[in-house]
């Protein structure tokens, strides 16, 4: 009998982010899980057993959890309605490099043939597409140009399409992306977040900023998380004009922003006021609990 316990999840407060899909998936593989005194307590008698798992909704985290657990389970596991994000493919490829048997990664049906053990190996992790996209947006709002090297352009199709709509001149190579605004102010764009291959929710805050300094009015609709507009009031401190209506931010572009003391609300969104500081010059950032976790 193997047992373990760990504290209930934390992380950025961008929505409910329940762990029910993780728990349900592990239980279908044969684990016994209880929530007691703020801890998740899990146990299994012998090895996990392969199962046919149909996920109620698309979840990157739950797909990774189930896929990793099934790697060492007895028998075959099939995950239906699996997430298709590049990070899912990368995780699967990493596990395969260590001896796992996984197929279908990058589709909504992943098959895992359980193995008894994994070995060691060397693996190069996928470049962070959201970090790349953030630098591209920072250059776009600055009306400048940038070359991002060690990037993977095919993971950013939706983001690059919106940057082109905003007026950016973009070129891509095998492992690089260049953006040039030629000194022009970006144009406002409409964005709707959704699971991959649609527009990523982790780039929503950055494009909110882009719209707030662009020509015209743009609409940002968030469909993945229900509490991911906390950066909007912070940008308003800098002179941005925005209105939140349900799950949509209506962004009215302004010519200039001004320096202000703002708070980093979550990991990805903290880059939004940070990049806004590049647009207006000096500003102060609050939220020291995030400062060591946030990079721009």
MOLIN-V86292 format. One line per field, one symbol per residue. ss: DSSP state (H for helix, E for strand, C for the rest). psi: psi as a letter, one per 30 degrees, with the letter a starting at -180 (. if undefined). A space follows every 50 residues. Layout:
ss->???
psi->???
//
This chain:
ss->CEEEEEECCCCCCCCCCCCHHHHHHHHHCCCEEEEECCEEEEEECCCCEC CEEECCCCCHHHHHHHHHHHHCCECEEEEECCCCCHHHHHHHHHHHHCCC EEECCCCCEEEEECCCCCCCCCCCCCCCHHHHHHHHHHHHHCCCEEEEEC CCHHHCHHHHHHHHHCCCEEEECCCEEEEECCCCCCECCCEEECCCCCEC HHHHHHHHHHHHCCECEEEEECCCCCCCCHHHHHHHCCCCEEEEECCEEE EECCCCCCCCEEECCCCCCHHHHHHHHHHHCCCEEECHHHHCCCCC
psi->kklllllllbakigaehlgeeeeeeeeffglkkkjkhgkjkklkjbllkl ljkjkelkkeeeeeeeeeefeglkakkkjkhllglefeeeeeeeeeffgl jklfkflgjkkkjklellallkkjkkkjfeeeeeeeeeeeffgallkjlh ljeffgeeeeeeeeefgkjkkkaehlkkkkfhgkklkklkkjlllkgakk ffgeeefeeeefglkaklkjkjfekfhhgffeeeeefggljkkkjcgkkj kjklelllklklkjeleefffefeeeeeefbklkklhfffeffkk.
//
